[in-house]
Amino acid sequence: MSLVAEVRVQRGVLHVELDVRVADGEVLAVLGPNGAGKSTLLRVLAGLLPPDGGRVTVDGEPWDDVDAGVHLPAHRRRLGMVFQDHLLFPHLSITDNVAFGLRTRGAGRREARAAAAHWLERVELADLGARRPGQLSGGQAQRVALARALAGEPPVLLLDEPLSALDARTRLTVRAELRRHLGEFGGSTVLVTHDPVDAMALADRVVVVEEGRVVQAGPPGEVARRPRTDYVARLVGLALLPGTGEGATVRLDGGGRVAVAEETAGTVFVAVRPESVALWPQRPEGSPRNVWPVRLASATPHGATVRCELAGEVPLLADVTAAAFAEMGLAPGAQLWATVKASEVAVYER
């Protein structure tokens, strides 16, 4: 592993204890709610916050080692960083912004500007080198920030919510470009984000942080398919229900039962996707294996559908079309029935 970090930091009441390892050419996404410790980790890696304990090494070189009294200051760390708000120097041209890091590391003006021109060409902004940051769109400015971060060919690239300040359309374009550049980057990348789409689209591996600890780690698809905390489940749009397998039924910890398609035993998670839940104003006819009375707790527009939060013995999320929502006359507090096919229920070990 190129980047190895064992970080211990006390921030008020939050105790951060995170161990991460990132290989050359790998993109690690750090996902978690506000106050979980993501930004603290990034600040330690960048050299902006000395850890209270642990070590950070890059290619075997110690950047932090609390026991040995080692703390490499930020300006001596060979890394690139892209912030949420690109933080370009407003008084410098785009070319000089990209060349800035190279100049601070001792490169001559001509050499640095030549490298900057090369990187501006790579991010398709070669014709804008003479402009100032105030003359750029948000997407263009973030591409300049990426070029500046990569121009020095650092072994470590840190990305702090790099797409969150962009509008939806620009984010799609910049995300695709960022994915291409990360695929060509030979160093270790750490991406901090709140957005599961960014994590799924850009990362090779995801770690989920809650209350200063890693609560889940793995490939993006696996984390999305098998969330292990309610935060992760809601992030990827699933209802996560812990329970105990009893053959073709799971007895939920909070009460209620869920029929499943396969025999199961022991402590498990049940995960149900919103699109698998059907809502009915009266109890449906026939004998569906999973049918529960529920109350509509809240409703939120969600793309082309309405995301319904359902309270009851079996709490669920359901997606219904706007037309169906209106036809049923739904409003918070409405009493409904929810059904889910057993084959649509995912079950996995806790």
N, C-alpha and C positions, 0 to 999 in steps of 0.2 A: 504494500500500500504506500502510495506517495505521501498522502496526508494522513497523519494519525493524531487525533486529539482526544485527550482524557481531561475534561474541563470540570472544575469544581469552583463555583462562584456563589457567594451569599449576597443576594440583592434584597434588602429589607427582610420580609417574611418568606421570600422565595429562595429556596436552596436549589441551585442548578447543578445537576450531576449528569453530564452527558459524555458518552464515549462514541466517537464517530471515526470511521476510516473510509477514505476515498482513494480509489486506484487511479493511475494515469489514464486519461481518456474517459473517466467515469463522471457522470453528473448525478450528484446526490441532492434530492430535494428535502428540505426540512420544513415540515408542515405542522401547524398547530394554532390554537387560539391566541388571542392577545394575552400577553403576560405569561406565556408558557415557558419562555427562555430562549426563543429562537434568535432574537436580536442580540441577546447577551452572548450566545455562542459566536455569532458573526463578529461582534466587537472584539471578542477574545482572539479569534483567528486573525483579525486585521491588525492586532496589536494596539487597539484603542482602549482595551480594558485588561489589566493584568489579572490573571486568575488567582483565586485564593489557594488553589491546590491543583495538582495534575501536571500534564505535559502536553506540548504541541510540537510535533516534529514534521518536517517536510524533506523527503528524500534522505531521511536519517539525520538531518541537521536540526538541532533543537532551537525552536523559536521561543518556547516557554518551558521552563522546568523549575517549578517552585522550590523543590527540595535542593536543587543545585544553585539557586539564586540567579537563573537565566531568564531574562526578558528582553527579547529583541524589539526595539522600538518600531513603530509603524513605518517610518520612512526607510527603514533598512530591510523590510520584508519584501521579497520578490513576489508580489501578487498584484492582480488587477481587481478593481472593484467597480461595480455598476450599482448606483443608488436608485431609489424610487424616483426621485427628482434629479435627473441627470447631473446636476451640479457642475455644469460647464462654467468656465471663467468668462463672464460677459464682455470683458474688455479685450479678449484675445480672439483672433480669427479661428475658424474651425480647424485649420491645419495646425496652428500653434497650440490649440487645445489638445489635439491628439499627440503632438510632439512633446507636450509638457513633461510627461513621465520619463521619457527617454532623456530629456535635457537634465532632469534632476539626478539621473543616474550617470551623468558624465558624458553623454553623447554630444558631439558637435552639432551646431545649428543645422548645417547642411545635411548631415546624416540623419538627424531627427526628423527634419522636414521631409526628406525623401521617404523615410519609413512611414510617416504620417500620410503622405500622398498615396502610398501603396495600400494602406489600410482603408483610406477613404474610398479608393477604387473598389476594394473588396466589399464594402458596405453600400456600394452604388451611390456615393455622394461625391465623386471626384470633382464634379463641376461646381461644388459649393465651398471649396476650401477657403476662399477669400471672405466668406460671409462671417458675421458674428452670430452667436447663439440666438439672439433675439429675433433674427430673421428666419429661423427654422420652425417647422411644425414640431409638435411633441414627438411624433414618431421619428423624424429626422434627428432631433436632438438625442434621443435615446440610442440611435444607431451610432452617432458620434461618440457617445459615452462608451459604448461597447468597443468601438475601434480604439479609443484611448486606453481602455483596460487591457486589450489584447496586443497592442503595439509593441510592448516590451517582451512579448513571449514569456509570460510568467509561468511558474509551475503550478500556481493556484489562482483560480478565478472565483471571486465572491460576488453573488448577485442578490441584492436586497430588494425584494418586491419590484423587479425591473419593469414590469408591465402594468402595474396597478394604477398609474397616473394617466394611462392612455384611454381614449374612448374605445368602444367595443370594436369598431371597424379597424382602427389603426392597430389595436392589440392583435387581431388576427394576422395582419401582415407582418408586424414586428416579431410575433411569436414564431412564425414560420422561418423568418430570417435568422432569428436567434437559434432555433433548432439546427439550422444548417451550419452555423458557425461553431456551435458547441460540438457538433459531430466531427468537425475538423480540428478541434482543439485537443492538443495532446496532454494537457495538464489535468489537474483535479479541479472539479467545479462543485461549489456548494451554492445551492439556490434556496433562499428563504422566501416562502410565499404563504399567503392565506388561501390561494386559489387552487382547488384540486385540478382544474383543467390545465393550468400551467404545469403543475407537478406531473400529471399524467402525460402531457405532451412533450415535456422537455427532459424528464429525469429517467435515468436507468434504474435508480433505486430511490425509495422514499423512506424517511424516518418521520414518525409522528411524535411530537413532543407535547406533553401535558404536565403542568406543574413541575417543570424542571427535569422531567424524566422521559426517556424514550418508552412509549407504550406500545408501539408497533413498528415494524420495519420489514421491508421486502420490496419486490418488484411492484411497480405501480398497479398493474392489473390485479395482482394477488391482494394488495391492500384494499383495492376498491371492491373486489368480490367478497372478501372475508374480513370486514372490519372487526376490531376487537374492543372498541369503546364506542359509547353513544356519540361522542364528538365526530369520530371518523365516519360512523354510519350516516349521520345527518349531513356530513360534508359531501358524501357521495350519493345522498338521496335514498337511504335505506332505513327501514324500521328494524332496529336490532333488539332482539328479545332473548334474554338469558333464561335457560330452563334446564330440565332433566329429561333425557330421552327415555321413553317407556314403550319400546316397540315402534309402532307406526304413529305414535303420538308423543309430543313434547309437552310436559307439564311446566308451565312458565313459573319463574320465581315470584312474579307479581300476581299470580293467580291466572286462571284460564288455561286452555289447552289448544294446541295447534296440531292438526293432522298433517303428516308428512308422507312423502312417497316411498321412502325406504326405511327399513328397520334401523333404529338408533338406540343408544344407551349411554348413560353417564351424563356429565355436565356438558352442555352444548350451547351454542348460539343458534337462534333462528333469525334469518334475515329475509325481509319481504320488500320487494321493489314497489314503488307507488303505482306503476303501470299495471301491476298484477292484481290490484285491489279494485273490485267492482262495488259500487254503492247502489242501494235500493231504498226507496221510500217506505216499503213494507217488506216484511220477511219474504224472501223469494220462495217460489214453489219448488217442489222436488226435494232432494236431500243432499245438498252440497256438504262436503265433509267439513269445510271451514265456513261457518256463518256466525257472526257475532253482532249484538246490538252495540252501536257506537253513537257518540255525540260529536257533532262538528265543532271543534274547539276554535279553529281559525282557518282562514282561506286566503291564499296569496297568489296573485298572477305569477305564472312560471312558464315563460315562453308562450307557446300556443295553448297551454292548458292552465288549469287552476290547481295549485297544490293545496290539498286539504289535510289538516292535522286532525286526527280522530282520537278522541279520548274514550276509554272504556276498559273492560277487563283485558282486552288485547289492544294496546295502543298502536296505531298504524298511521302511515301517510298514504294518501291516494291522489292520483292525478286524474282529473276529469276535464273534458273539453269545456270551453266557455259556454257553448250552446247548451250542453247537458246541465251545467251548473245553473244556468238561467231557467231552463225548462223545469227542473226539479224545485225551483224556488228556494235554493239553499241559502242559508245565512247562519252565522255562528249561533250555536245552541240547538240547531236542528237535530232531531233524533232520526237515526238511519240504521240500516243494516249493511254490513260489509261482508263480502265473500272473497275467498282466495282459493284457487285450486291447490291441492296438495302438491302437485307437480311443480308449482311455481314457488314453493317454499325452499329456500336453501338452508341446510343444516351442516354445522361443522363444530369440531371440538373446541372447548374453551381453553 
